[in-house]
């Protein structure tokens, strides 16, 4: 899938080299820090690939022919999207899409929420179709099963964050959100 040239300065995109690197915990910290500045729309995008089954976590994605978009409304579940709402996101969505339908899923999402919203997104595959304001790769010291294509994707990152012992280095304090646009302090300013 090719990058279609879309540039979303209003999107912070977080991915990880493998599962259980702390991506969601990092996003929750971002939401807690920045939801007092602007309403944040949280997204968890699962790009379904036939060979990537072991990376889909607990989501039931086998039934998805093209894509599905679910808005989270339950504040009390253990799902990541529920945690995002509890952290302060104004809205949270789970998007599960087959790779070839990811563009269509994104287009439909933007019929439900303005593409001008400020987004915090957990996804690796979305970077293949757009350029976010900031892309963060979360790494841990015990990356055993690196996701297919992540080494190449990691070269496009604006910020690499290392997680361990409940800490992130660097932390969320290096991120900036000004006038609805994400940047890295001293980094990717326009």
SEPAFI-927678 format. One record per residue (C-alpha): x, y, z. Coordinates in pm, 1 decimal. Layout:
REM SEPAFI-927678
> X Y Z $
...
This chain:
REM SEPAFI-927678
> 0.0 0.0 0.0 $
> 138.5 340.5 -97.0 $
> 140.8 663.4 96.5 $
> -125.2 874.3 -74.5 $
> 47.1 1198.1 22.1 $
> -195.6 1301.4 295.6 $
> -27.2 1506.6 567.6 $
> -212.3 1527.7 898.1 $
> -23.5 1769.6 1122.2 $
> -309.2 1722.1 1367.9 $
> -226.7 1352.0 1418.9 $
> 13.8 1194.9 1664.5 $
> 77.2 840.9 1543.1 $
> 223.4 587.0 1787.3 $
> 347.2 243.9 1688.9 $
> 575.5 -17.8 1836.4 $
> 832.3 -259.3 1702.2 $
> 638.0 -550.8 1850.5 $
> 349.3 -624.6 2085.7 $
> 361.1 -523.7 2451.7 $
> 613.5 -242.9 2410.9 $
> 401.4 10.4 2600.5 $
> 229.7 184.6 2306.5 $
> -106.4 211.2 2477.3 $
> 44.9 323.8 2808.7 $
> 236.4 594.3 2621.8 $
> -82.0 707.4 2443.7 $
> -267.3 721.4 2775.4 $
> 3.3 949.7 2915.7 $
> -20.6 1170.7 2605.3 $
> -398.8 1192.7 2641.9 $
> -375.7 1280.4 3012.2 $
> -120.3 1552.3 2939.5 $
> -277.3 1712.4 2631.1 $
> -654.4 1664.7 2671.9 $
> -652.2 1973.2 2897.3 $
> -520.2 2175.3 2599.7 $
> -755.7 2048.0 2328.4 $
> -1021.8 1780.7 2278.5 $
> -845.5 1467.1 2155.0 $
> -991.8 1192.4 1937.6 $
> -824.2 860.1 2013.9 $
> -789.2 594.1 1746.1 $
> -670.9 237.6 1761.3 $
> -622.1 116.2 1404.9 $
> -559.9 -249.9 1337.5 $
> -433.4 -319.9 987.1 $
> -530.7 -678.9 914.8 $
> -277.1 -875.5 712.9 $
> -307.2 -1248.5 650.3 $
> 46.7 -1309.3 777.6 $
> 11.2 -1081.8 1082.6 $
> -231.2 -1285.8 1292.1 $
> -12.8 -1303.5 1599.9 $
> 7.0 -922.0 1614.1 $
> -368.7 -852.7 1633.3 $
> -395.8 -902.0 2007.9 $
> -736.7 -984.6 2149.8 $
> -947.4 -816.3 1881.0 $
> -1179.6 -1043.3 1690.8 $
> -1075.1 -943.7 1340.3 $
> -1127.8 -1267.1 1150.4 $
> -1481.8 -1165.8 1051.9 $
> -1376.6 -836.7 892.7 $
> -1408.1 -858.7 513.0 $
> -1309.4 -497.7 442.3 $
> -1314.4 -282.4 753.4 $
> -1516.1 -200.2 1060.6 $
> -1524.5 114.7 1273.0 $
> -1649.9 99.5 1630.7 $
> -1690.2 403.2 1854.8 $
> -1617.6 324.9 2218.6 $
> -1882.7 448.0 2461.9 $
> -1813.5 221.2 2758.6 $
> -1591.0 386.7 3017.5 $
> -1570.3 72.7 3228.8 $
> -1428.9 -196.6 3000.4 $
> -1071.7 -322.7 2990.0 $
> -1037.3 -239.2 2619.6 $
> -770.6 8.5 2515.8 $
> -1029.5 242.8 2365.1 $
> -1215.8 252.8 2697.3 $
> -889.5 334.9 2874.5 $
> -836.0 617.2 2624.3 $
> -1173.9 766.9 2715.5 $
> -1096.1 739.1 3087.9 $
> -762.4 912.8 3028.6 $
> -947.4 1213.2 2882.5 $
> -1008.3 1154.0 2511.8 $
> -1329.3 1320.3 2395.8 $
> -1402.3 1026.2 2163.1 $
> -1234.1 692.5 2091.3 $
> -1261.2 459.1 1792.3 $
> -1140.2 112.9 1702.9 $
> -1077.4 71.5 1331.1 $
> -1006.1 -279.4 1198.7 $
> -927.6 -287.6 827.7 $
> -778.6 -518.3 572.9 $
> -470.4 -354.1 428.9 $
> -627.1 -280.0 89.7 $
> -929.9 -111.6 258.9 $
> -741.5 115.0 500.6 $
> -791.5 427.2 283.7 $
> -1165.2 360.8 267.3 $
> -1184.7 304.6 641.6 $
> -1011.2 636.2 704.0 $
> -1248.8 813.0 463.3 $
> -1549.9 670.0 643.7 $
> -1405.8 761.4 982.8 $
> -1388.6 1122.1 863.4 $
> -1764.0 1114.4 798.2 $
> -1808.5 1045.9 1170.6 $
> -1549.7 1286.7 1308.6 $
> -1391.1 1589.9 1145.6 $
> -1054.7 1531.9 981.4 $
> -960.4 1865.5 1144.6 $
> -987.3 1712.6 1494.8 $
> -672.5 1654.6 1698.1 $
> -591.8 1283.1 1685.9 $
> -386.7 1046.7 1898.9 $
> -358.2 718.5 1710.2 $
> -211.2 375.9 1780.3 $
> -128.4 215.5 1447.4 $
> 161.3 101.6 1237.1 $
> -16.6 48.6 908.2 $
> -168.8 395.8 893.1 $
> 177.4 543.5 831.6 $
> 177.7 368.3 496.0 $
> -109.1 586.5 371.5 $
> -47.5 919.1 543.5 $
> 214.8 1133.4 711.5 $
> 127.8 1236.4 1067.1 $
> 241.5 1554.9 1240.6 $
> 455.3 1331.5 1462.3 $
> 525.1 960.4 1442.9 $
> 647.8 793.0 1760.9 $
> 796.0 443.4 1775.7 $
> 788.7 283.6 2120.6 $
> 1064.6 31.0 2178.3 $
> 1135.5 -201.5 2468.3 $
> 1444.0 -398.1 2555.9 $
> 1274.9 -730.7 2491.5 $
> 1144.7 -708.9 2134.7 $
> 1123.5 -1074.0 2043.8 $
> 878.9 -1082.7 1754.7 $
> 934.6 -767.0 1553.7 $
> 632.1 -700.0 1336.0 $
> 686.0 -748.8 961.8 $
> 791.3 -421.7 798.9 $
> 861.6 -239.8 1126.5 $
> 1235.3 -197.2 1068.9 $
> 1156.1 -3.6 750.6 $
> 870.9 189.3 911.9 $
> 1091.3 286.0 1207.3 $
> 1313.8 480.5 964.4 $
> 1021.5 723.6 910.1 $
> 987.7 808.8 1278.9 $
> 1010.0 1155.7 1428.9 $
> 1066.3 1027.9 1782.4 $
> 1182.7 698.2 1930.6 $
> 1070.5 634.1 2287.3 $
> 1218.0 359.0 2500.7 $
> 993.0 193.6 2758.0 $
> 1084.6 -3.1 3063.8 $
> 1002.7 -27.0 3433.8 $
> 691.0 185.4 3381.9 $
> 892.9 476.5 3240.0 $
> 930.6 631.5 2896.1 $
> 1254.9 790.9 2779.3 $
> 1204.6 1052.0 2656.8 $
> 866.9 1123.3 2813.8 $
> 563.6 1303.6 2677.8 $
> 717.5 1639.4 2773.5 $
> 909.7 1647.3 2442.3 $
> 582.1 1661.0 2249.7 $
> 410.0 1988.4 2166.0 $
> 52.7 2059.6 2061.5 $
> 1.1 2412.1 1934.9 $
> -292.6 2535.8 1727.7 $
> -403.5 2177.2 1674.9 $
> -68.9 2063.2 1531.9 $
> 171.1 1809.7 1684.1 $
> 547.9 1858.5 1689.1 $
> 853.9 1748.2 1882.2 $
> 1029.8 2016.0 2088.5 $
> 1337.4 2119.1 1890.9 $
> 1242.3 1872.4 1618.5 $
> 998.1 1864.7 1329.3 $
> 875.4 2225.2 1336.9 $
> 736.8 2353.4 1004.0 $
